[in-house]
């Protein structure tokens, strides 16, 4: 997982075999003040025959 310091965009690419619900907290600290945000993400395992054009998880 990475956070772009300039944009704040969070990037994460889980392994194709990973699936489930994940929770984490992002904290920004500039030495004078701190702010935190909780994030919840649902990850679906990739199908055995993955088509990169499939961009959404059907539940």
C-alpha positions in Angstrom: 0.0 0.0 0.0 1.2 3.5 -0.8 0.0 7.1 -0.4 1.0 9.7 -2.9 2.2 12.6 -0.7 1.3 15.2 -3.3 -2.3 14.0 -4.1 -3.2 11.8 -1.1 -4.2 9.0 -3.5 -4.0 5.6 -1.8 -2.7 2.8 -4.1 -3.0 -0.9 -3.3 -3.0 -3.9 -5.6 -3.8 -7.1 -3.6 -2.8 -10.5 -4.9 -5.4 -12.2 -7.2 -5.9 -14.9 -4.5 -6.8 -12.3 -1.8 -10.4 -11.6 -1.1 -12.4 -10.3 1.8 -13.1 -7.2 3.9 -10.2 -5.0 4.9 -10.1 -2.0 7.3 -7.3 0.4 8.0 -6.7 3.9 9.3 -4.8 6.5 7.4 -3.2 9.2 9.6 -1.6 12.5 8.3 0.8 14.3 10.6 2.6 17.5 9.7 4.3 17.9 13.1 1.8 20.5 14.3 -1.5 18.6 13.9 -2.8 15.2 13.0 -5.9 13.9 11.1 -7.1 10.3 10.8 -9.6 8.6 8.5 -10.8 5.0 8.7 -11.2 3.2 5.4 -13.1 0.0 4.6 -12.4 -1.9 1.4 -14.0 -5.1 0.0 -11.8 -7.1 -2.3 -13.1 -9.9 -4.6 -10.8 -12.7 -5.6 -10.1 -12.7 -9.4 -11.9 -15.4 -11.3 -9.7 -18.3 -12.4 -9.8 -17.0 -16.0 -9.3 -13.3 -15.3 -10.3 -10.8 -18.0 -8.7 -7.4 -17.2 -11.7 -5.7 -18.7 -13.8 -6.9 -15.8 -13.5 -3.9 -13.4 -16.2 -4.7 -10.8 -17.0 -7.2 -8.2 -20.3 -8.9 -8.3 -21.7 -9.9 -4.9 
